[in-house]
């Protein structure tokens, strides 16, 4: 489970900031991904799977590079 007291990166290696883990709906994890020199807001499922913004199976949905992975000290 994603937690505020842990550090995360994306599977693609980008730095992540987690703002909240108690949001409503099916994407309760809110945060941002550091991409190309700027923070880009993003949301995730409880298991750390990235939200896909489309309604059909697309290249973005099949790409898991924005999924969260814990950074172990």
N, C-alpha and C positions, 0 to 999 in steps of 0.2 A: 504494500500500500504506500502511496506517495505521502510524504510527511514534510511539514515545514522545517523540521530540525535536521534535515538531510540535504546534501548538495546533489544536483543533477546536471547532466549534459544530455544532449540529444544523441541518438544512435549515430548520427552523422558527425558528432564531435563538437557541436556548437554549445557555448555556455548558455545556461538557463537560469532565470530568476523565477521563483515561485512566489506568487502574491497571496493565494488563498487555496485551501484544500476542501473548503466546505460550501462551495457554490451549489446552486440548485440544478436540477435537471440531470441529464446524462453526461455532462461535461463539467464536473465540479472543481476541477483543477484549473486555476487561472494563473497565468504568468507571461513571460516573454522569452524569446529566443534572440541571441545576439547574432545577427546576420548582416554581413557586408558593412560593418561599422556602426550599426544601429540596433536598438532593441525593438523587436516586432512582437506585438501581443499575440498570444495563442492560448488555446484551451485544450485540455486532455480529459480522457476518461479516468476513472479511479485507478485503473491498472497502469496508467502512464501512456496509453495508446493515444496518439495525436488525433485530433478532430479533423475530419475531411470536410471541406466547405461545399462539395458538390453533392448532387443527389443520385448520381450514377457511378458505377465503377469506372474509375479513371486512373491515369498514371499517378496523380497525387495520392489517391486513396490506397494504391498498392505500394507506395513508397513509405517505408517505415523509418526513414531517417530523422523524422521529428519526434519519434517516440522517446520517452524519457528512460534514462538509465542512471542508476545511482553512482555517484563518484565516491569510491571508498578511500578513506585516508590512508 
